[in-house]
């Protein structure tokens, strides 16, 4: 298995919430886009929560939608090996410098994990203390279609807690 690498963070000095995934999946890596698999609910959920209608189809506009609402985006893993796209197949992972990112962006008030695997990898490689006591930690249901036990509506309702930190 080849070594896979994540993307640069999407962040501005006004970002107030950081959403962390595990590692981009196969479709995302091919497109070089966060949440590039069309059946992942992430972009639909973000558009609904930011009252963006219609949801932008262009990737640059989707990133602008996040930035304009104070939402930053990154992944826990800087690199890893993985067969396919399942988080359970991640191995030989190396974390991103999330403590450094948080130190450089003190306006971030909350860190939200897109699913339990992102949270577990963060705890394993970095530790929750790195987030700081003054920031909220949220573990949200994965937006991946692999999380089939959660309907879109149920995911959207759980993710609605993020509105508190939108710009």
SEROLO-679680 format. One line per 2 residues: number of its first residue (from 1); for each residue x, y, z of C-alpha. Coordinates in steps of 0.1 Angstrom, whole numbers, plus 5000, padded with zeros to 4 digits. Layout:
% SEROLO-679680
NUM> X:Y:Z | ... $
% end
This chain:
% SEROLO-679680
1> 5000:5000:5000 | 5013:5034:4991 $
3> 5015:5063:5016 | 4985:5086:5013 $
5> 4987:5123:5023 | 4959:5146:5035 $
7> 4952:5181:5023 | 4962:5215:5037 $
9> 4938:5230:5062 | 4909:5253:5051 $
11> 4911:5281:5077 | 4911:5318:5081 $
13> 4919:5341:5111 | 4882:5344:5117 $
15> 4876:5307:5120 | 4857:5298:5152 $
17> 4851:5261:5147 | 4875:5234:5134 $
19> 4860:5203:5119 | 4884:5173:5119 $
21> 4879:5142:5097 | 4902:5112:5097 $
23> 4918:5111:5062 | 4904:5118:5027 $
25> 4889:5088:5011 | 4897:5075:4976 $
27> 4873:5097:4957 | 4884:5128:4977 $
29> 4921:5120:4970 | 4913:5115:4933 $
31> 4895:5149:4931 | 4918:5166:4956 $
33> 4888:5178:4974 | 4876:5174:5010 $
35> 4845:5152:5011 | 4847:5145:4973 $
37> 4826:5113:4974 | 4792:5124:4962 $
39> 4772:5103:4987 | 4790:5118:5017 $
41> 4765:5141:5034 | 4791:5166:5046 $
43> 4785:5193:5020 | 4747:5189:5021 $
45> 4748:5193:5059 | 4770:5224:5058 $
47> 4748:5240:5032 | 4717:5233:5053 $
49> 4733:5246:5085 | 4746:5278:5068 $
51> 4713:5284:5050 | 4730:5282:5017 $
53> 4705:5274:4990 | 4712:5261:4965 $
55> 4743:5242:4977 | 4773:5254:4957 $
57> 4783:5228:4931 | 4818:5243:4926 $
59> 4844:5232:4952 | 4859:5267:4956 $
61> 4824:5280:4964 | 4819:5253:4990 $
63> 4851:5263:5007 | 4840:5299:5006 $
65> 4807:5289:5022 | 4827:5274:5051 $
67> 4851:5303:5054 | 4823:5329:5054 $
69> 4807:5311:5084 | 4839:5308:5105 $
71> 4843:5271:5098 | 4878:5255:5094 $
73> 4884:5221:5080 | 4913:5196:5083 $
75> 4920:5159:5090 | 4936:5142:5120 $
77> 4960:5122:5098 | 4988:5139:5078 $
79> 4996:5106:5062 | 4987:5069:5064 $
81> 4984:5037:5045 | 4949:5024:5038 $
83> 4932:5000:5014 | 4900:5016:5002 $
85> 4883:5044:5021 | 4872:5029:5054 $
87> 4886:5045:5085 | 4890:5010:5100 $
89> 4916:5003:5074 | 4939:5032:5084 $
91> 4973:5021:5095 | 5008:5036:5098 $
93> 4992:5070:5104 | 5010:5102:5113 $
95> 4990:5131:5127 | 4988:5166:5114 $
97> 5001:5194:5136 | 4967:5203:5150 $
99> 4981:5218:5182 | 5002:5242:5161 $
101> 4971:5251:5141 | 4951:5258:5172 $
103> 4979:5279:5187 | 4981:5299:5155 $
105> 4943:5304:5154 | 4931:5314:5189 $
107> 4897:5324:5176 | 4888:5288:5173 $
109> 4863:5281:5202 | 4853:5245:5193 $
111> 4868:5214:5177 | 4843:5190:5161 $
113> 4852:5155:5151 | 4834:5141:5120 $
115> 4828:5107:5135 | 4842:5085:5163 $
117> 4873:5073:5143 | 4886:5109:5139 $
119> 4881:5114:5177 | 4899:5082:5185 $
121> 4928:5089:5162 | 4932:5123:5177 $
123> 4932:5110:5213 | 4957:5083:5203 $
125> 4982:5105:5186 | 4977:5140:5200 $
127> 4955:5139:5231 | 4925:5160:5240 $
129> 4945:5182:5263 | 4961:5198:5232 $
131> 4927:5213:5224 | 4927:5234:5256 $
133> 4902:5237:5284 | 4887:5269:5269 $
135> 4875:5251:5237 | 4845:5229:5233 $
137> 4850:5193:5220 | 4822:5178:5200 $
139> 4821:5142:5186 | 4795:5142:5158 $
141> 4782:5113:5138 | 4801:5106:5106 $
143> 4787:5121:5075 | 4800:5091:5055 $
145> 4776:5068:5038 | 4793:5040:5057 $
147> 4775:5054:5087 | 4742:5040:5073 $
149> 4725:5035:5106 | 4721:5073:5108 $
151> 4697:5089:5083 | 4705:5122:5067 $
153> 4679:5139:5089 | 4693:5125:5121 $
155> 4729:5135:5111 | 4717:5170:5102 $
157> 4699:5173:5136 | 4731:5162:5155 $
159> 4753:5185:5134 | 4730:5215:5141 $
161> 4749:5221:5174 | 4776:5238:5152 $
163> 4754:5268:5145 | 4764:5282:5179 $
165> 4799:5289:5166 | 4791:5302:5131 $
167> 4803:5337:5122 $
% end
